[in-house]
Amino acid sequence: MDIKTIQTIQTETEELLGMLGLEGLKPEIEMNSIDNISVDLQAEETGEESNTGLIIGSRGETLQALEYILALMVNKEREEWIRVNVDVDGYRKKRDDELRDLAIRMSDKAQFIHDRVELKPMSNHDRRVVHTTLSEIEGISTTSEGEGRRRHIVITPTSQQ
């Protein structure tokens, strides 16, 4: 990805935030790999109340919607899809850390009780974090069950399969 693409992403992010009335957030663009970029929205210190809670929304749903819209804008004329990850003042990193902790605790529980453990429904991103975390632990397997908003992860000790 070249500097022109990164500048385009910066401009489109600023335009989108402006359309949503979310001034006071400064996007910082970072290219993680050829097909993955991060957009970190930092609250500018203006003395006004921050819009970060508004942009995160309930359980990060608004943040995910913003991420999806921005991905569509970035990829509208591209042949290869670029994954766009949006974070606001470190919310996503903190949430991912909490999910990893939950995944490990629940895998320990599944192994202790020798039975499957079902987690509450969660978003695609959150499920991906849990699956990835537990893929590195021996003796545990994970599956996603359910449809739509009810889709959740089931953690099973491999001796139970």
MIDOSE-1310 file (N, C-alpha, C; in nm, 2 decimals, decimal comma, always signed):
residues 161
mdik	+0,09/-0,12/+0,00/+0,00/+0,00/+0,00/+0,09/+0,12/+0,00; +0,06/+0,22/-0,08/+0,14/+0,34/-0,09/+0,09/+0,45/-0,01; +0,17/+0,56/+0,00/+0,14/+0,67/+0,08/+0,01/+0,74/+0,03; -0,02/+0,74/-0,10/-0,14/+0,80/-0,15/-0,26/+0,73/-0,10
tiqt	-0,26/+0,60/-0,09/-0,37/+0,52/-0,03/-0,39/+0,55/+0,11; -0,29/+0,56/+0,19/-0,30/+0,60/+0,33/-0,36/+0,74/+0,34; -0,31/+0,83/+0,26/-0,37/+0,97/+0,27/-0,52/+0,97/+0,23; -0,56/+0,88/+0,13/-0,70/+0,87/+0,09/-0,78/+0,82/+0,21
iqte	-0,73/+0,72/+0,28/-0,80/+0,66/+0,40/-0,81/+0,77/+0,50; -0,71/+0,85/+0,53/-0,71/+0,95/+0,63/-0,82/+1,05/+0,59; -0,82/+1,10/+0,47/-0,92/+1,19/+0,42/-1,06/+1,14/+0,43; -1,09/+1,01/+0,39/-1,22/+0,95/+0,39/-1,26/+0,94/+0,54
teel	-1,17/+0,90/+0,63/-1,21/+0,89/+0,77/-1,25/+1,02/+0,83; -1,17/+1,13/+0,80/-1,21/+1,26/+0,85/-1,34/+1,31/+0,79; -1,37/+1,28/+0,66/-1,50/+1,31/+0,60/-1,61/+1,24/+0,67; -1,59/+1,11/+0,69/-1,70/+1,03/+0,76/-1,73/+1,08/+0,90
lgml	-1,62/+1,11/+0,97/-1,64/+1,16/+1,11/-1,71/+1,30/+1,11; -1,68/+1,38/+1,01/-1,75/+1,51/+0,99/-1,90/+1,49/+0,96; -1,93/+1,40/+0,87/-2,07/+1,37/+0,83/-2,15/+1,32/+0,95; -2,08/+1,25/+1,04/-2,15/+1,20/+1,16/-2,15/+1,30/+1,28
gleg	-2,09/+1,41/+1,25/-2,09/+1,52/+1,36/-1,99/+1,48/+1,47; -1,89/+1,41/+1,44/-1,79/+1,36/+1,54/-1,66/+1,43/+1,53; -1,67/+1,57/+1,54/-1,54/+1,64/+1,54/-1,47/+1,62/+1,67; -1,35/+1,65/+1,67/-1,27/+1,63/+1,80/-1,20/+1,49/+1,80
lkpe	-1,22/+1,41/+1,70/-1,15/+1,28/+1,69/-1,05/+1,29/+1,58; -0,92/+1,26/+1,60/-0,82/+1,27/+1,50/-0,78/+1,13/+1,46; -0,80/+1,09/+1,34/-0,76/+0,95/+1,29/-0,61/+0,94/+1,27; -0,55/+0,84/+1,32/-0,41/+0,80/+1,29/-0,41/+0,67/+1,22
iemn	-0,36/+0,67/+1,10/-0,36/+0,55/+1,01/-0,23/+0,48/+1,02; -0,24/+0,34/+1,03/-0,12/+0,26/+1,03/-0,14/+0,14/+0,95; -0,05/+0,11/+0,86/-0,05/-0,01/+0,78/+0,01/-0,13/+0,85; -0,07/-0,23/+0,89/-0,02/-0,35/+0,96/+0,04/-0,45/+0,86
sidn	-0,02/-0,46/+0,74/+0,03/-0,55/+0,64/-0,03/-0,50/+0,51; -0,01/-0,58/+0,40/-0,06/-0,54/+0,27/-0,21/-0,53/+0,27; -0,28/-0,61/+0,35/-0,42/-0,62/+0,34/-0,49/-0,58/+0,47; -0,42/-0,51/+0,56/-0,47/-0,48/+0,69/-0,42/-0,34/+0,74
isvd	-0,52/-0,25/+0,77/-0,48/-0,12/+0,82/-0,55/-0,10/+0,95; -0,49/-0,02/+1,03/-0,56/+0,02/+1,16/-0,58/+0,17/+1,15; -0,70/+0,21/+1,20/-0,74/+0,35/+1,21/-0,76/+0,37/+1,36; -0,67/+0,45/+1,42/-0,68/+0,48/+1,57/-0,74/+0,62/+1,58
lqae	-0,86/+0,63/+1,64/-0,92/+0,76/+1,66/-0,88/+0,81/+1,80; -0,81/+0,92/+1,80/-0,77/+0,98/+1,93/-0,85/+1,11/+1,96; -0,90/+1,12/+2,08/-0,98/+1,24/+2,11/-0,88/+1,36/+2,13; -0,91/+1,46/+2,06/-0,83/+1,58/+2,07/-0,87/+1,65/+2,20
etge	-0,77/+1,71/+2,26/-0,79/+1,78/+2,39/-0,84/+1,92/+2,36; -0,98/+1,93/+2,36/-1,04/+2,06/+2,33/-1,11/+2,12/+2,45; -1,12/+2,05/+2,56/-1,19/+2,10/+2,67/-1,34/+2,06/+2,67; -1,38/+2,01/+2,55/-1,52/+1,96/+2,54/-1,53/+1,82/+2,58
esnt	-1,65/+1,77/+2,61/-1,67/+1,63/+2,64/-1,64/+1,55/+2,52; -1,57/+1,43/+2,54/-1,53/+1,35/+2,43/-1,65/+1,27/+2,37; -1,64/+1,24/+2,24/-1,74/+1,17/+2,17/-1,70/+1,02/+2,17; -1,60/+0,97/+2,25/-1,56/+0,84/+2,24/-1,67/+0,74/+2,28
glii	-1,74/+0,77/+2,39/-1,85/+0,68/+2,43/-1,96/+0,66/+2,32; -1,99/+0,78/+2,26/-2,09/+0,78/+2,15/-2,04/+0,69/+2,03; -1,92/+0,70/+2,00/-1,87/+0,63/+1,88/-1,85/+0,48/+1,91; -1,82/+0,45/+2,04/-1,80/+0,30/+2,07/-1,94/+0,24/+2,07
gsrg	-2,04/+0,30/+2,14/-2,17/+0,24/+2,14/-2,18/+0,12/+2,24; -2,30/+0,06/+2,24/-2,32/-0,05/+2,33/-2,24/-0,17/+2,29; -2,15/-0,22/+2,37/-2,06/-0,34/+2,35/-1,99/-0,32/+2,21; -1,96/-0,20/+2,18/-1,87/-0,17/+2,06/-1,95/-0,18/+1,93
etlq	-2,08/-0,19/+1,93/-2,16/-0,20/+1,81/-2,15/-0,09/+1,71; -2,15/+0,04/+1,77/-2,13/+0,15/+1,68/-1,99/+0,16/+1,62; -1,90/+0,12/+1,70/-1,76/+0,12/+1,65/-1,75/+0,02/+1,53; -1,81/-0,10/+1,55/-1,81/-0,20/+1,44/-1,88/-0,15/+1,32
aley	-1,99/-0,08/+1,33/-2,06/-0,02/+1,22/-1,97/+0,08/+1,15; -1,91/+0,17/+1,22/-1,81/+0,27/+1,16/-1,70/+0,20/+1,09; -1,65/+0,09/+1,15/-1,54/+0,01/+1,09/-1,59/-0,05/+0,95; -1,71/-0,10/+0,95/-1,77/-0,16/+0,83/-1,79/-0,05/+0,72
ilal	-1,85/+0,06/+0,76/-1,87/+0,17/+0,66/-1,74/+0,22/+0,60; -1,64/+0,24/+0,69/-1,51/+0,28/+0,65/-1,44/+0,18/+0,55; -1,46/+0,05/+0,58/-1,40/-0,05/+0,50/-1,47/-0,05/+0,36; -1,60/-0,02/+0,35/-1,67/-0,01/+0,22/-1,61/+0,11/+0,15
mvnk	-1,59/+0,22/+0,22/-1,54/+0,34/+0,15/-1,40/+0,32/+0,09; -1,32/+0,25/+0,17/-1,18/+0,23/+0,14/-1,17/+0,13/+0,02; -1,26/+0,03/+0,02/-1,25/-0,08/-0,08/-1,33/-0,06/-0,20; -1,40/+0,05/-0,21/-1,50/+0,06/-0,32/-1,45/+0,04/-0,46
eree	-1,32/+0,08/-0,49/-1,27/+0,06/-0,62/-1,14/-0,03/-0,62; -1,13/-0,11/-0,52/-1,01/-0,20/-0,51/-1,05/-0,34/-0,55; -0,95/-0,41/-0,61/-0,97/-0,55/-0,64/-0,95/-0,64/-0,52; -0,85/-0,61/-0,44/-0,82/-0,69/-0,32/-0,87/-0,62/-0,20
wirv	-0,94/-0,69/-0,12/-1,01/-0,63/+0,00/-0,90/-0,60/+0,11; -0,91/-0,48/+0,16/-0,82/-0,44/+0,27/-0,91/-0,44/+0,40; -0,86/-0,51/+0,50/-0,93/-0,52/+0,63/-0,90/-0,39/+0,70; -1,01/-0,32/+0,76/-0,99/-0,20/+0,83/-1,03/-0,23/+0,97
nvdv	-0,94/-0,20/+1,07/-0,96/-0,21/+1,21/-0,96/-0,07/+1,27; -1,07/-0,04/+1,34/-1,09/+0,09/+1,40/-1,09/+0,08/+1,55; -1,01/+0,17/+1,62/-1,01/+0,17/+1,76/-1,02/+0,31/+1,81; -1,08/+0,33/+1,92/-1,10/+0,46/+1,98/-1,04/+0,47/+2,12
dgyr	-0,94/+0,55/+2,13/-0,87/+0,57/+2,26/-0,84/+0,44/+2,33; -0,80/+0,34/+2,25/-0,76/+0,21/+2,31/-0,87/+0,12/+2,35; -0,99/+0,15/+2,32/-1,11/+0,07/+2,36/-1,09/-0,08/+2,31; -1,06/-0,09/+2,18/-1,06/-0,22/+2,11/-0,95/-0,31/+2,18
kkrd	-0,83/-0,25/+2,21/-0,73/-0,33/+2,27/-0,77/-0,37/+2,41; -0,83/-0,29/+2,48/-0,88/-0,32/+2,62/-0,98/-0,43/+2,61; -1,07/-0,42/+2,52/-1,18/-0,52/+2,50/-1,12/-0,65/+2,46; -1,02/-0,65/+2,37/-0,96/-0,78/+2,32/-0,89/-0,84/+2,44
delr	-0,82/-0,77/+2,52/-0,75/-0,82/+2,64/-0,85/-0,89/+2,74; -0,97/-0,82/+2,76/-1,07/-0,88/+2,84/-1,13/-1,01/+2,78; -1,14/-1,01/+2,65/-1,19/-1,13/+2,58/-1,09/-1,25/+2,60; -0,97/-1,22/+2,58/-0,86/-1,32/+2,60/-0,87/-1,38/+2,74
dlai	-0,88/-1,29/+2,84/-0,89/-1,34/+2,98/-1,01/-1,42/+3,00; -1,12/-1,38/+2,94/-1,25/-1,46/+2,96/-1,23/-1,59/+2,89; -1,17/-1,60/+2,77/-1,15/-1,72/+2,70/-1,07/-1,82/+2,78; -0,96/-1,77/+2,83/-0,88/-1,86/+2,91/-0,95/-1,91/+3,04
rmsd	-1,02/-1,82/+3,11/-1,09/-1,86/+3,23/-1,20/-1,97/+3,19; -1,27/-1,95/+3,08/-1,38/-2,04/+3,05/-1,32/-2,17/+2,99; -1,20/-2,17/+2,93/-1,14/-2,29/+2,89/-1,09/-2,37/+3,01; -1,04/-2,30/+3,11/-1,00/-2,37/+3,24/-1,13/-2,43/+3,30
kaqf	-1,24/-2,36/+3,30/-1,36/-2,41/+3,35/-1,41/-2,54/+3,28; -1,40/-2,53/+3,14/-1,45/-2,65/+3,06/-1,36/-2,77/+3,09; -1,23/-2,75/+3,11/-1,14/-2,86/+3,14/-1,17/-2,91/+3,28; -1,20/-2,82/+3,38/-1,22/-2,86/+3,52/-1,35/-2,94/+3,53
ihdr	-1,46/-2,90/+3,47/-1,59/-2,97/+3,48/-1,60/-3,08/+3,38; -1,51/-3,09/+3,29/-1,51/-3,19/+3,18/-1,64/-3,19/+3,10; -1,68/-3,07/+3,07/-1,80/-3,05/+2,99/-1,79/-2,92/+2,91; -1,87/-2,90/+2,81/-1,87/-2,78/+2,73/-1,92/-2,66/+2,81
velk	-1,87/-2,55/+2,77/-1,91/-2,42/+2,83/-1,95/-2,33/+2,71; -2,07/-2,27/+2,72/-2,12/-2,18/+2,62/-2,11/-2,04/+2,67; -2,05/-1,96/+2,58/-2,04/-1,81/+2,61/-2,16/-1,74/+2,56; -2,18/-1,62/+2,61/-2,29/-1,53/+2,56/-2,27/-1,50/+2,41
pmsn	-2,37/-1,46/+2,34/-2,36/-1,42/+2,20/-2,26/-1,30/+2,19; -2,18/-1,30/+2,09/-2,09/-1,19/+2,07/-2,07/-1,17/+1,92; -2,01/-1,05/+1,89/-1,99/-1,01/+1,75/-1,88/-1,10/+1,68; -1,87/-1,09/+1,55/-1,78/-1,16/+1,47/-1,63/-1,13/+1,52
hdrr	-1,60/-1,01/+1,54/-1,47/-0,97/+1,59/-1,44/-1,03/+1,72; -1,53/-1,03/+1,82/-1,51/-1,08/+1,95/-1,50/-1,23/+1,94; -1,58/-1,30/+1,86/-1,56/-1,45/+1,85/-1,43/-1,48/+1,79; -1,38/-1,40/+1,69/-1,25/-1,43/+1,63/-1,14/-1,42/+1,73
vvht	-1,15/-1,32/+1,83/-1,05/-1,31/+1,93/-1,05/-1,43/+2,02; -1,17/-1,48/+2,06/-1,18/-1,60/+2,14/-1,12/-1,72/+2,07; -1,17/-1,74/+1,95/-1,12/-1,86/+1,87/-0,97/-1,86/+1,86; -0,91/-1,74/+1,82/-0,77/-1,73/+1,80/-0,69/-1,76/+1,93
tlse	-0,74/-1,70/+2,04/-0,68/-1,72/+2,17/-0,68/-1,87/+2,21; -0,79/-1,94/+2,20/-0,80/-2,08/+2,24/-0,74/-2,18/+2,14; -0,72/-2,13/+2,02/-0,65/-2,22/+1,92/-0,51/-2,26/+1,97; -0,46/-2,18/+2,05/-0,32/-2,21/+2,10/-0,32/-2,29/+2,23
iegi	-0,43/-2,33/+2,28/-0,44/-2,41/+2,40/-0,47/-2,55/+2,37; -0,38/-2,64/+2,41/-0,41/-2,79/+2,39/-0,52/-2,84/+2,48; -0,60/-2,93/+2,42/-0,70/-3,00/+2,50/-0,84/-2,92/+2,50; -0,84/-2,82/+2,41/-0,97/-2,74/+2,40/-1,00/-2,72/+2,25
stts	-1,13/-2,73/+2,22/-1,17/-2,69/+2,09/-1,29/-2,59/+2,10; -1,30/-2,51/+2,00/-1,41/-2,41/+2,00/-1,49/-2,42/+1,87; -1,62/-2,39/+1,88/-1,71/-2,39/+1,77/-1,80/-2,27/+1,79; -1,85/-2,22/+1,68/-1,95/-2,11/+1,69/-2,09/-2,18/+1,66
egeg	-2,19/-2,15/+1,74/-2,32/-2,20/+1,72/-2,42/-2,09/+1,72; -2,54/-2,12/+1,66/-2,64/-2,02/+1,65/-2,64/-1,93/+1,53; -2,74/-1,85/+1,51/-2,75/-1,76/+1,40/-2,76/-1,62/+1,44; -2,71/-1,53/+1,35/-2,73/-1,38/+1,37/-2,68/-1,34/+1,51
rrrh	-2,77/-1,26/+1,57/-2,73/-1,20/+1,70/-2,72/-1,30/+1,81; -2,76/-1,43/+1,79/-2,75/-1,53/+1,89/-2,63/-1,62/+1,87; -2,54/-1,59/+1,77/-2,43/-1,67/+1,75/-2,33/-1,65/+1,87; -2,29/-1,77/+1,91/-2,20/-1,77/+2,03/-2,10/-1,88/+2,02
ivit	-2,00/-1,88/+2,11/-1,89/-1,98/+2,11/-1,92/-2,09/+2,21; -1,89/-2,21/+2,17/-1,89/-2,32/+2,27/-1,75/-2,37/+2,28; -1,71/-2,38/+2,41/-1,57/-2,43/+2,44/-1,59/-2,57/+2,49; -1,52/-2,67/+2,43/-1,53/-2,81/+2,46/-1,39/-2,87/+2,49
ptsq	-1,38/-2,94/+2,60/-1,25/-3,01/+2,62/-1,24/-3,12/+2,52; -1,13/-3,14/+2,46/-1,12/-3,24/+2,35/-1,15/-3,38/+2,39; -1,14/-3,41/+2,52/-1,18/-3,54/+2,57/-1,33/-3,56/+2,56; -1,41/-3,45/+2,54/-1,56/-3,45/+2,54/-1,61/-3,47/+2,40
q	-1,53/-3,46/+2,30/-1,58/-3,46/+2,16/-1,62/-3,60/+2,11
